[in-house]
């Protein structure tokens, strides 16, 4: 029995929600836009990624399971955190929240060295996004704004990989290249 690849779903949920929040972080819109991001974080970023992660389990993909469930939970936690604190949480705490997600993303990025180049770039950009957002909270808001722009790059990379996986599978050949897979040692 062949199982469908849930990764494009998880990547699309991640990319869409990341794009919307990153527009906010880059300063493109005011504070009212966060309500839309909250809804998206629950409905697509969080839920679709959790589902994709759970669907990675029968495929035996530990990386996909851990990544999608974790980032799905990130979106749920971010949305709940934002709703409960209404922007009034201590900055140092928010910085630590973002930084620890950066630590997680860093070791997940290391795990991508055995995967395609597109996935490596998604995780590298996401790691930089988290670090810049944390540094922006702790030291200089301009770093958070830069983090917002790096988040937009992250979203574009994730959308590309999602599209490539769907299109390449449907065409039965490489239409959108994602870089070679690393060979097993």
PyMOL CGO cylinders between C-alpha atoms (Angstrom):
from pymol import cmd
from pymol.cgo import CYLINDER

trace = [
    CYLINDER, 0.00, 0.00, 0.00, 1.33, 3.42, -0.96, 0.3, 1, 1, 1, 1, 1, 1,
    CYLINDER, 1.33, 3.42, -0.96, 0.71, 6.29, 1.42, 0.3, 1, 1, 1, 1, 1, 1,
    CYLINDER, 0.71, 6.29, 1.42, 0.29, 9.83, 0.14, 0.3, 1, 1, 1, 1, 1, 1,
    CYLINDER, 0.29, 9.83, 0.14, 3.04, 12.28, 0.99, 0.3, 1, 1, 1, 1, 1, 1,
    CYLINDER, 3.04, 12.28, 0.99, 1.72, 14.57, 3.77, 0.3, 1, 1, 1, 1, 1, 1,
    CYLINDER, 1.72, 14.57, 3.77, 4.74, 16.91, 3.63, 0.3, 1, 1, 1, 1, 1, 1,
    CYLINDER, 4.74, 16.91, 3.63, 3.32, 19.33, 1.02, 0.3, 1, 1, 1, 1, 1, 1,
    CYLINDER, 3.32, 19.33, 1.02, 0.27, 19.88, 3.24, 0.3, 1, 1, 1, 1, 1, 1,
    CYLINDER, 0.27, 19.88, 3.24, 2.40, 20.58, 6.30, 0.3, 1, 1, 1, 1, 1, 1,
    CYLINDER, 2.40, 20.58, 6.30, 4.76, 22.82, 4.34, 0.3, 1, 1, 1, 1, 1, 1,
    CYLINDER, 4.76, 22.82, 4.34, 1.86, 24.81, 2.86, 0.3, 1, 1, 1, 1, 1, 1,
    CYLINDER, 1.86, 24.81, 2.86, 0.27, 25.32, 6.29, 0.3, 1, 1, 1, 1, 1, 1,
    CYLINDER, 0.27, 25.32, 6.29, 3.63, 26.40, 7.67, 0.3, 1, 1, 1, 1, 1, 1,
    CYLINDER, 3.63, 26.40, 7.67, 4.40, 28.68, 4.72, 0.3, 1, 1, 1, 1, 1, 1,
    CYLINDER, 4.40, 28.68, 4.72, 1.04, 30.45, 4.64, 0.3, 1, 1, 1, 1, 1, 1,
    CYLINDER, 1.04, 30.45, 4.64, 0.97, 31.14, 8.37, 0.3, 1, 1, 1, 1, 1, 1,
    CYLINDER, 0.97, 31.14, 8.37, 4.65, 32.11, 8.45, 0.3, 1, 1, 1, 1, 1, 1,
    CYLINDER, 4.65, 32.11, 8.45, 4.08, 34.55, 5.58, 0.3, 1, 1, 1, 1, 1, 1,
    CYLINDER, 4.08, 34.55, 5.58, 1.19, 36.25, 7.36, 0.3, 1, 1, 1, 1, 1, 1,
    CYLINDER, 1.19, 36.25, 7.36, 2.98, 36.58, 10.71, 0.3, 1, 1, 1, 1, 1, 1,
    CYLINDER, 2.98, 36.58, 10.71, 6.20, 37.68, 9.02, 0.3, 1, 1, 1, 1, 1, 1,
    CYLINDER, 6.20, 37.68, 9.02, 4.38, 40.52, 7.24, 0.3, 1, 1, 1, 1, 1, 1,
    CYLINDER, 4.38, 40.52, 7.24, 3.35, 41.68, 10.72, 0.3, 1, 1, 1, 1, 1, 1,
    CYLINDER, 3.35, 41.68, 10.72, 6.87, 41.20, 12.12, 0.3, 1, 1, 1, 1, 1, 1,
    CYLINDER, 6.87, 41.20, 12.12, 8.37, 43.12, 9.19, 0.3, 1, 1, 1, 1, 1, 1,
    CYLINDER, 8.37, 43.12, 9.19, 6.09, 46.03, 10.10, 0.3, 1, 1, 1, 1, 1, 1,
    CYLINDER, 6.09, 46.03, 10.10, 3.91, 45.99, 7.00, 0.3, 1, 1, 1, 1, 1, 1,
    CYLINDER, 3.91, 45.99, 7.00, 0.67, 46.26, 8.98, 0.3, 1, 1, 1, 1, 1, 1,
    CYLINDER, 0.67, 46.26, 8.98, -0.57, 47.44, 12.37, 0.3, 1, 1, 1, 1, 1, 1,
    CYLINDER, -0.57, 47.44, 12.37, -1.67, 45.38, 15.35, 0.3, 1, 1, 1, 1, 1, 1,
    CYLINDER, -1.67, 45.38, 15.35, -5.16, 44.44, 14.11, 0.3, 1, 1, 1, 1, 1, 1,
    CYLINDER, -5.16, 44.44, 14.11, -3.69, 42.00, 11.60, 0.3, 1, 1, 1, 1, 1, 1,
    CYLINDER, -3.69, 42.00, 11.60, -2.67, 39.64, 14.42, 0.3, 1, 1, 1, 1, 1, 1,
    CYLINDER, -2.67, 39.64, 14.42, -6.27, 38.44, 14.81, 0.3, 1, 1, 1, 1, 1, 1,
    CYLINDER, -6.27, 38.44, 14.81, -6.20, 37.02, 11.28, 0.3, 1, 1, 1, 1, 1, 1,
    CYLINDER, -6.20, 37.02, 11.28, -2.86, 35.36, 11.99, 0.3, 1, 1, 1, 1, 1, 1,
    CYLINDER, -2.86, 35.36, 11.99, -4.34, 33.82, 15.16, 0.3, 1, 1, 1, 1, 1, 1,
    CYLINDER, -4.34, 33.82, 15.16, -7.18, 32.25, 13.19, 0.3, 1, 1, 1, 1, 1, 1,
    CYLINDER, -7.18, 32.25, 13.19, -4.77, 30.99, 10.56, 0.3, 1, 1, 1, 1, 1, 1,
    CYLINDER, -4.77, 30.99, 10.56, -2.40, 29.65, 13.23, 0.3, 1, 1, 1, 1, 1, 1,
    CYLINDER, -2.40, 29.65, 13.23, -5.16, 27.47, 14.65, 0.3, 1, 1, 1, 1, 1, 1,
    CYLINDER, -5.16, 27.47, 14.65, -6.88, 26.44, 11.43, 0.3, 1, 1, 1, 1, 1, 1,
    CYLINDER, -6.88, 26.44, 11.43, -4.03, 25.90, 9.00, 0.3, 1, 1, 1, 1, 1, 1,
    CYLINDER, -4.03, 25.90, 9.00, -0.58, 26.45, 10.45, 0.3, 1, 1, 1, 1, 1, 1,
    CYLINDER, -0.58, 26.45, 10.45, -1.29, 24.46, 13.58, 0.3, 1, 1, 1, 1, 1, 1,
    CYLINDER, -1.29, 24.46, 13.58, -3.90, 21.92, 12.55, 0.3, 1, 1, 1, 1, 1, 1,
    CYLINDER, -3.90, 21.92, 12.55, -2.63, 21.06, 9.06, 0.3, 1, 1, 1, 1, 1, 1,
    CYLINDER, -2.63, 21.06, 9.06, 0.91, 20.60, 10.36, 0.3, 1, 1, 1, 1, 1, 1,
    CYLINDER, 0.91, 20.60, 10.36, -0.22, 18.42, 13.25, 0.3, 1, 1, 1, 1, 1, 1,
    CYLINDER, -0.22, 18.42, 13.25, -2.18, 16.27, 10.82, 0.3, 1, 1, 1, 1, 1, 1,
    CYLINDER, -2.18, 16.27, 10.82, 0.75, 16.09, 8.39, 0.3, 1, 1, 1, 1, 1, 1,
    CYLINDER, 0.75, 16.09, 8.39, 3.07, 15.10, 11.22, 0.3, 1, 1, 1, 1, 1, 1,
    CYLINDER, 3.07, 15.10, 11.22, 0.77, 12.31, 12.36, 0.3, 1, 1, 1, 1, 1, 1,
    CYLINDER, 0.77, 12.31, 12.36, 0.49, 11.08, 8.78, 0.3, 1, 1, 1, 1, 1, 1,
    CYLINDER, 0.49, 11.08, 8.78, 4.30, 10.86, 8.62, 0.3, 1, 1, 1, 1, 1, 1,
    CYLINDER, 4.30, 10.86, 8.62, 4.22, 8.17, 11.33, 0.3, 1, 1, 1, 1, 1, 1,
    CYLINDER, 4.22, 8.17, 11.33, 2.94, 5.27, 9.17, 0.3, 1, 1, 1, 1, 1, 1,
    CYLINDER, 2.94, 5.27, 9.17, 5.47, 6.28, 6.52, 0.3, 1, 1, 1, 1, 1, 1,
    CYLINDER, 5.47, 6.28, 6.52, 8.24, 5.79, 9.09, 0.3, 1, 1, 1, 1, 1, 1,
    CYLINDER, 8.24, 5.79, 9.09, 9.46, 9.38, 8.72, 0.3, 1, 1, 1, 1, 1, 1,
    CYLINDER, 9.46, 9.38, 8.72, 10.68, 10.40, 12.17, 0.3, 1, 1, 1, 1, 1, 1,
    CYLINDER, 10.68, 10.40, 12.17, 11.97, 13.75, 10.92, 0.3, 1, 1, 1, 1, 1, 1,
    CYLINDER, 11.97, 13.75, 10.92, 8.61, 14.64, 9.32, 0.3, 1, 1, 1, 1, 1, 1,
    CYLINDER, 8.61, 14.64, 9.32, 6.72, 13.50, 12.41, 0.3, 1, 1, 1, 1, 1, 1,
    CYLINDER, 6.72, 13.50, 12.41, 8.85, 15.56, 14.79, 0.3, 1, 1, 1, 1, 1, 1,
    CYLINDER, 8.85, 15.56, 14.79, 9.04, 18.63, 12.54, 0.3, 1, 1, 1, 1, 1, 1,
    CYLINDER, 9.04, 18.63, 12.54, 5.37, 18.91, 11.60, 0.3, 1, 1, 1, 1, 1, 1,
    CYLINDER, 5.37, 18.91, 11.60, 3.94, 18.04, 15.02, 0.3, 1, 1, 1, 1, 1, 1,
    CYLINDER, 3.94, 18.04, 15.02, 6.39, 20.41, 16.72, 0.3, 1, 1, 1, 1, 1, 1,
    CYLINDER, 6.39, 20.41, 16.72, 5.77, 23.37, 14.42, 0.3, 1, 1, 1, 1, 1, 1,
    CYLINDER, 5.77, 23.37, 14.42, 2.04, 22.65, 14.46, 0.3, 1, 1, 1, 1, 1, 1,
    CYLINDER, 2.04, 22.65, 14.46, 2.26, 22.86, 18.25, 0.3, 1, 1, 1, 1, 1, 1,
    CYLINDER, 2.26, 22.86, 18.25, 4.33, 26.03, 17.87, 0.3, 1, 1, 1, 1, 1, 1,
    CYLINDER, 4.33, 26.03, 17.87, 1.45, 27.69, 16.01, 0.3, 1, 1, 1, 1, 1, 1,
    CYLINDER, 1.45, 27.69, 16.01, -1.08, 26.57, 18.60, 0.3, 1, 1, 1, 1, 1, 1,
    CYLINDER, -1.08, 26.57, 18.60, 1.15, 27.74, 21.47, 0.3, 1, 1, 1, 1, 1, 1,
    CYLINDER, 1.15, 27.74, 21.47, 1.87, 31.07, 19.76, 0.3, 1, 1, 1, 1, 1, 1,
    CYLINDER, 1.87, 31.07, 19.76, -1.83, 31.68, 19.15, 0.3, 1, 1, 1, 1, 1, 1,
    CYLINDER, -1.83, 31.68, 19.15, -2.81, 30.73, 22.71, 0.3, 1, 1, 1, 1, 1, 1,
    CYLINDER, -2.81, 30.73, 22.71, 0.05, 32.78, 24.14, 0.3, 1, 1, 1, 1, 1, 1,
    CYLINDER, 0.05, 32.78, 24.14, -0.97, 35.81, 22.08, 0.3, 1, 1, 1, 1, 1, 1,
    CYLINDER, -0.97, 35.81, 22.08, -4.63, 35.48, 23.06, 0.3, 1, 1, 1, 1, 1, 1,
    CYLINDER, -4.63, 35.48, 23.06, -3.90, 35.04, 26.78, 0.3, 1, 1, 1, 1, 1, 1,
    CYLINDER, -3.90, 35.04, 26.78, -1.35, 37.80, 27.19, 0.3, 1, 1, 1, 1, 1, 1,
    CYLINDER, -1.35, 37.80, 27.19, -2.69, 40.31, 24.63, 0.3, 1, 1, 1, 1, 1, 1,
    CYLINDER, -2.69, 40.31, 24.63, 0.85, 41.54, 23.98, 0.3, 1, 1, 1, 1, 1, 1,
    CYLINDER, 0.85, 41.54, 23.98, 1.53, 42.17, 27.68, 0.3, 1, 1, 1, 1, 1, 1,
    CYLINDER, 1.53, 42.17, 27.68, 3.96, 39.32, 28.39, 0.3, 1, 1, 1, 1, 1, 1,
    CYLINDER, 3.96, 39.32, 28.39, 7.45, 40.31, 29.55, 0.3, 1, 1, 1, 1, 1, 1,
    CYLINDER, 7.45, 40.31, 29.55, 9.79, 40.80, 26.60, 0.3, 1, 1, 1, 1, 1, 1,
    CYLINDER, 9.79, 40.80, 26.60, 12.54, 38.69, 28.09, 0.3, 1, 1, 1, 1, 1, 1,
    CYLINDER, 12.54, 38.69, 28.09, 10.11, 35.75, 28.31, 0.3, 1, 1, 1, 1, 1, 1,
    CYLINDER, 10.11, 35.75, 28.31, 9.03, 36.17, 24.68, 0.3, 1, 1, 1, 1, 1, 1,
    CYLINDER, 9.03, 36.17, 24.68, 12.69, 36.36, 23.69, 0.3, 1, 1, 1, 1, 1, 1,
    CYLINDER, 12.69, 36.36, 23.69, 13.38, 33.06, 25.43, 0.3, 1, 1, 1, 1, 1, 1,
    CYLINDER, 13.38, 33.06, 25.43, 10.35, 31.47, 23.78, 0.3, 1, 1, 1, 1, 1, 1,
    CYLINDER, 10.35, 31.47, 23.78, 11.67, 32.46, 20.36, 0.3, 1, 1, 1, 1, 1, 1,
    CYLINDER, 11.67, 32.46, 20.36, 15.26, 31.57, 21.20, 0.3, 1, 1, 1, 1, 1, 1,
    CYLINDER, 15.26, 31.57, 21.20, 14.40, 28.05, 22.39, 0.3, 1, 1, 1, 1, 1, 1,
    CYLINDER, 14.40, 28.05, 22.39, 12.44, 27.48, 19.18, 0.3, 1, 1, 1, 1, 1, 1,
    CYLINDER, 12.44, 27.48, 19.18, 15.63, 28.60, 17.45, 0.3, 1, 1, 1, 1, 1, 1,
    CYLINDER, 15.63, 28.60, 17.45, 17.62, 25.95, 19.33, 0.3, 1, 1, 1, 1, 1, 1,
    CYLINDER, 17.62, 25.95, 19.33, 15.12, 23.28, 18.27, 0.3, 1, 1, 1, 1, 1, 1,
    CYLINDER, 15.12, 23.28, 18.27, 15.20, 24.54, 14.68, 0.3, 1, 1, 1, 1, 1, 1,
    CYLINDER, 15.20, 24.54, 14.68, 19.00, 24.51, 14.66, 0.3, 1, 1, 1, 1, 1, 1,
    CYLINDER, 19.00, 24.51, 14.66, 19.24, 20.80, 15.45, 0.3, 1, 1, 1, 1, 1, 1,
    CYLINDER, 19.24, 20.80, 15.45, 16.44, 20.05, 13.02, 0.3, 1, 1, 1, 1, 1, 1,
    CYLINDER, 16.44, 20.05, 13.02, 18.44, 21.99, 10.41, 0.3, 1, 1, 1, 1, 1, 1,
    CYLINDER, 18.44, 21.99, 10.41, 21.44, 19.77, 11.15, 0.3, 1, 1, 1, 1, 1, 1,
    CYLINDER, 21.44, 19.77, 11.15, 19.23, 16.75, 10.47, 0.3, 1, 1, 1, 1, 1, 1,
    CYLINDER, 19.23, 16.75, 10.47, 18.35, 18.16, 7.01, 0.3, 1, 1, 1, 1, 1, 1,
    CYLINDER, 18.35, 18.16, 7.01, 21.94, 17.70, 5.85, 0.3, 1, 1, 1, 1, 1, 1,
    CYLINDER, 21.94, 17.70, 5.85, 20.79, 14.22, 4.77, 0.3, 1, 1, 1, 1, 1, 1,
    CYLINDER, 20.79, 14.22, 4.77, 17.84, 15.65, 2.82, 0.3, 1, 1, 1, 1, 1, 1,
    CYLINDER, 17.84, 15.65, 2.82, 17.32, 17.81, -0.25, 0.3, 1, 1, 1, 1, 1, 1,
    CYLINDER, 17.32, 17.81, -0.25, 18.77, 21.30, -0.58, 0.3, 1, 1, 1, 1, 1, 1,
    CYLINDER, 18.77, 21.30, -0.58, 15.37, 23.02, -0.54, 0.3, 1, 1, 1, 1, 1, 1,
    CYLINDER, 15.37, 23.02, -0.54, 14.56, 21.56, 2.88, 0.3, 1, 1, 1, 1, 1, 1,
    CYLINDER, 14.56, 21.56, 2.88, 17.99, 22.58, 4.14, 0.3, 1, 1, 1, 1, 1, 1,
    CYLINDER, 17.99, 22.58, 4.14, 17.30, 26.17, 3.06, 0.3, 1, 1, 1, 1, 1, 1,
    CYLINDER, 17.30, 26.17, 3.06, 13.86, 26.21, 4.72, 0.3, 1, 1, 1, 1, 1, 1,
    CYLINDER, 13.86, 26.21, 4.72, 15.33, 25.18, 8.06, 0.3, 1, 1, 1, 1, 1, 1,
    CYLINDER, 15.33, 25.18, 8.06, 18.34, 27.50, 7.78, 0.3, 1, 1, 1, 1, 1, 1,
    CYLINDER, 18.34, 27.50, 7.78, 16.08, 30.47, 7.06, 0.3, 1, 1, 1, 1, 1, 1,
    CYLINDER, 16.08, 30.47, 7.06, 13.70, 29.48, 9.86, 0.3, 1, 1, 1, 1, 1, 1,
    CYLINDER, 13.70, 29.48, 9.86, 16.56, 29.18, 12.35, 0.3, 1, 1, 1, 1, 1, 1,
    CYLINDER, 16.56, 29.18, 12.35, 17.80, 32.65, 11.38, 0.3, 1, 1, 1, 1, 1, 1,
    CYLINDER, 17.80, 32.65, 11.38, 14.24, 33.98, 11.70, 0.3, 1, 1, 1, 1, 1, 1,
    CYLINDER, 14.24, 33.98, 11.70, 13.86, 32.72, 15.27, 0.3, 1, 1, 1, 1, 1, 1,
    CYLINDER, 13.86, 32.72, 15.27, 17.28, 34.02, 16.32, 0.3, 1, 1, 1, 1, 1, 1,
    CYLINDER, 17.28, 34.02, 16.32, 16.68, 37.45, 14.81, 0.3, 1, 1, 1, 1, 1, 1,
    CYLINDER, 16.68, 37.45, 14.81, 13.22, 37.72, 16.37, 0.3, 1, 1, 1, 1, 1, 1,
    CYLINDER, 13.22, 37.72, 16.37, 14.63, 36.78, 19.80, 0.3, 1, 1, 1, 1, 1, 1,
    CYLINDER, 14.63, 36.78, 19.80, 17.49, 39.26, 19.46, 0.3, 1, 1, 1, 1, 1, 1,
    CYLINDER, 17.49, 39.26, 19.46, 14.98, 41.88, 18.36, 0.3, 1, 1, 1, 1, 1, 1,
    CYLINDER, 14.98, 41.88, 18.36, 13.00, 41.39, 21.55, 0.3, 1, 1, 1, 1, 1, 1,
    CYLINDER, 13.00, 41.39, 21.55, 16.10, 41.40, 23.75, 0.3, 1, 1, 1, 1, 1, 1,
    CYLINDER, 16.10, 41.40, 23.75, 18.32, 44.05, 22.18, 0.3, 1, 1, 1, 1, 1, 1,
    CYLINDER, 18.32, 44.05, 22.18, 17.14, 46.03, 19.16, 0.3, 1, 1, 1, 1, 1, 1,
    CYLINDER, 17.14, 46.03, 19.16, 13.68, 46.03, 17.54, 0.3, 1, 1, 1, 1, 1, 1,
    CYLINDER, 13.68, 46.03, 17.54, 15.26, 46.49, 14.10, 0.3, 1, 1, 1, 1, 1, 1,
    CYLINDER, 15.26, 46.49, 14.10, 16.60, 42.93, 14.41, 0.3, 1, 1, 1, 1, 1, 1,
    CYLINDER, 16.60, 42.93, 14.41, 13.02, 41.71, 14.86, 0.3, 1, 1, 1, 1, 1, 1,
    CYLINDER, 13.02, 41.71, 14.86, 12.02, 43.62, 11.74, 0.3, 1, 1, 1, 1, 1, 1,
    CYLINDER, 12.02, 43.62, 11.74, 14.87, 41.96, 9.84, 0.3, 1, 1, 1, 1, 1, 1,
    CYLINDER, 14.87, 41.96, 9.84, 13.64, 38.67, 11.32, 0.3, 1, 1, 1, 1, 1, 1,
    CYLINDER, 13.64, 38.67, 11.32, 10.25, 39.43, 9.80, 0.3, 1, 1, 1, 1, 1, 1,
    CYLINDER, 10.25, 39.43, 9.80, 11.82, 39.78, 6.37, 0.3, 1, 1, 1, 1, 1, 1,
    CYLINDER, 11.82, 39.78, 6.37, 13.83, 36.58, 6.82, 0.3, 1, 1, 1, 1, 1, 1,
    CYLINDER, 13.83, 36.58, 6.82, 10.54, 34.94, 7.82, 0.3, 1, 1, 1, 1, 1, 1,
    CYLINDER, 10.54, 34.94, 7.82, 9.09, 36.02, 4.48, 0.3, 1, 1, 1, 1, 1, 1,
    CYLINDER, 9.09, 36.02, 4.48, 12.02, 34.32, 2.74, 0.3, 1, 1, 1, 1, 1, 1,
    CYLINDER, 12.02, 34.32, 2.74, 11.39, 31.23, 4.89, 0.3, 1, 1, 1, 1, 1, 1,
    CYLINDER, 11.39, 31.23, 4.89, 7.74, 31.19, 3.80, 0.3, 1, 1, 1, 1, 1, 1,
    CYLINDER, 7.74, 31.19, 3.80, 8.65, 31.50, 0.11, 0.3, 1, 1, 1, 1, 1, 1,
    CYLINDER, 8.65, 31.50, 0.11, 11.13, 28.61, 0.42, 0.3, 1, 1, 1, 1, 1, 1,
    CYLINDER, 11.13, 28.61, 0.42, 8.53, 26.44, 2.18, 0.3, 1, 1, 1, 1, 1, 1,
    CYLINDER, 8.53, 26.44, 2.18, 5.86, 27.28, -0.42, 0.3, 1, 1, 1, 1, 1, 1,
    CYLINDER, 5.86, 27.28, -0.42, 8.33, 26.37, -3.17, 0.3, 1, 1, 1, 1, 1, 1,
    CYLINDER, 8.33, 26.37, -3.17, 9.17, 23.01, -1.59, 0.3, 1, 1, 1, 1, 1, 1,
    CYLINDER, 9.17, 23.01, -1.59, 5.47, 22.25, -1.06, 0.3, 1, 1, 1, 1, 1, 1,
    CYLINDER, 5.47, 22.25, -1.06, 4.71, 23.09, -4.68, 0.3, 1, 1, 1, 1, 1, 1,
    CYLINDER, 4.71, 23.09, -4.68, 7.70, 21.11, -5.94, 0.3, 1, 1, 1, 1, 1, 1,
    CYLINDER, 7.70, 21.11, -5.94, 6.65, 17.99, -4.05, 0.3, 1, 1, 1, 1, 1, 1,
    CYLINDER, 6.65, 17.99, -4.05, 3.07, 18.14, -5.37, 0.3, 1, 1, 1, 1, 1, 1,
    CYLINDER, 3.07, 18.14, -5.37, 3.96, 19.11, -8.96, 0.3, 1, 1, 1, 1, 1, 1,
    CYLINDER, 3.96, 19.11, -8.96, 6.92, 16.74, -9.30, 0.3, 1, 1, 1, 1, 1, 1,
    CYLINDER, 6.92, 16.74, -9.30, 4.89, 13.80, -7.99, 0.3, 1, 1, 1, 1, 1, 1,
    CYLINDER, 4.89, 13.80, -7.99, 1.94, 14.56, -10.27, 0.3, 1, 1, 1, 1, 1, 1,
    CYLINDER, 1.94, 14.56, -10.27, 4.13, 14.90, -13.36, 0.3, 1, 1, 1, 1, 1, 1,
    CYLINDER, 4.13, 14.90, -13.36, 6.29, 11.90, -12.44, 0.3, 1, 1, 1, 1, 1, 1,
    CYLINDER, 6.29, 11.90, -12.44, 9.46, 13.91, -13.08, 0.3, 1, 1, 1, 1, 1, 1,
    CYLINDER, 9.46, 13.91, -13.08, 11.33, 16.92, -11.78, 0.3, 1, 1, 1, 1, 1, 1,
    CYLINDER, 11.33, 16.92, -11.78, 9.56, 20.08, -12.86, 0.3, 1, 1, 1, 1, 1, 1,
    CYLINDER, 9.56, 20.08, -12.86, 10.67, 22.19, -9.87, 0.3, 1, 1, 1, 1, 1, 1,
    CYLINDER, 10.67, 22.19, -9.87, 14.13, 21.09, -8.70, 0.3, 1, 1, 1, 1, 1, 1,
    CYLINDER, 14.13, 21.09, -8.70, 14.74, 20.72, -4.96, 0.3, 1, 1, 1, 1, 1, 1,
    CYLINDER, 14.74, 20.72, -4.96, 18.40, 19.72, -5.06, 0.3, 1, 1, 1, 1, 1, 1,
    CYLINDER, 18.40, 19.72, -5.06, 19.85, 16.27, -4.72, 0.3, 1, 1, 1, 1, 1, 1,
    CYLINDER, 19.85, 16.27, -4.72, 19.28, 14.10, -1.72, 0.3, 1, 1, 1, 1, 1, 1,
    CYLINDER, 19.28, 14.10, -1.72, 22.38, 13.35, 0.29, 0.3, 1, 1, 1, 1, 1, 1,
    CYLINDER, 22.38, 13.35, 0.29, 23.58, 9.81, -0.16, 0.3, 1, 1, 1, 1, 1, 1,
    CYLINDER, 23.58, 9.81, -0.16, 23.45, 7.39, 2.73, 0.3, 1, 1, 1, 1, 1, 1,
    CYLINDER, 23.45, 7.39, 2.73, 26.73, 6.62, 4.45, 0.3, 1, 1, 1, 1, 1, 1,
]
cmd.load_cgo(trace, "trace")
